[in-house]
Amino acid sequence: MAGRFIWRNSLALKPQLARRFYGIIVLSTIVGVVIGFTPIDPIKALYWSAVINGVVSVPIMGLIMFMAVNPKIMGKFIISMRLRVAGWLATAAMGIAAVAMFWFMFS
């Protein structure tokens, strides 16, 4: 959030100089502690957050690949053919893993 809203953000800064940044850390810690006192199983929550992250990462990786080869976006820093192949292979592997996960969940 600090990067999105252009807040001062660094653990090297004193809390008085980065109040919103440290506020997010404190709020996140409090939410984590409160979840510990609810019936939510923290291990299951971690598992499902990883599952959601894996599924959501496929379109994000595809978008990043399209951006990485676009000279209008990257200028002279477009990625090499080797990185394109590796990036698309990684994107395909994530996609296959996501499809396989759903296949085995519902079959």
HUKA-V263326 format. One record per backbone hydrogen bond with DSSP energy under -1.0 kcal/mol. CO is the residue of the C=O (numbers start at 1). NH is the residue of the N-H. E is the energy in kcal/mol with one decimal. If there is no record, write none. Layout:
co:CO nh:NH e:E
co:CO nh:NH e:E
//
This chain:
co:1 nh:5 e:-2.7
co:2 nh:7 e:-2.8
co:10 nh:13 e:-1.2
co:14 nh:17 e:-1.9
co:18 nh:22 e:-2.5
co:19 nh:23 e:-2.3
co:20 nh:24 e:-2.1
co:21 nh:25 e:-1.5
co:22 nh:26 e:-2.6
co:23 nh:27 e:-2.9
co:24 nh:28 e:-2.6
co:25 nh:29 e:-2.1
co:26 nh:30 e:-2.5
co:27 nh:31 e:-2.6
co:28 nh:32 e:-2.2
co:29 nh:33 e:-2.3
co:30 nh:34 e:-2.7
co:31 nh:35 e:-2.4
co:32 nh:36 e:-1.2
co:34 nh:37 e:-1.6
co:35 nh:38 e:-1.6
co:41 nh:45 e:-2.4
co:42 nh:46 e:-2.3
co:43 nh:47 e:-2.4
co:44 nh:48 e:-2.9
co:45 nh:49 e:-2.1
co:46 nh:50 e:-1.9
co:47 nh:51 e:-2.2
co:48 nh:52 e:-2.6
co:49 nh:53 e:-2.2
co:50 nh:54 e:-2.3
co:51 nh:55 e:-2.1
co:52 nh:56 e:-2.7
co:53 nh:57 e:-1.7
co:56 nh:60 e:-1.3
co:57 nh:61 e:-3.0
co:58 nh:62 e:-2.2
co:59 nh:63 e:-2.4
co:60 nh:64 e:-2.5
co:61 nh:65 e:-2.4
co:62 nh:66 e:-2.3
co:63 nh:67 e:-2.4
co:64 nh:68 e:-2.5
co:67 nh:70 e:-1.1
co:68 nh:79 e:-1.8
co:70 nh:74 e:-3.1
co:71 nh:75 e:-1.8
co:74 nh:77 e:-1.9
co:80 nh:84 e:-2.2
co:81 nh:85 e:-2.6
co:82 nh:86 e:-2.3
co:83 nh:87 e:-2.9
co:84 nh:88 e:-2.8
co:85 nh:89 e:-2.4
co:86 nh:90 e:-2.4
co:87 nh:91 e:-2.3
co:88 nh:92 e:-2.6
co:89 nh:93 e:-2.6
co:90 nh:94 e:-2.2
co:91 nh:95 e:-2.3
co:92 nh:96 e:-2.9
co:93 nh:97 e:-2.3
co:94 nh:98 e:-2.3
co:95 nh:99 e:-2.6
co:96 nh:100 e:-2.8
co:97 nh:101 e:-2.2
co:98 nh:102 e:-2.1
co:99 nh:103 e:-2.7
co:100 nh:104 e:-2.7
co:101 nh:105 e:-1.9
co:102 nh:106 e:-2.1
//
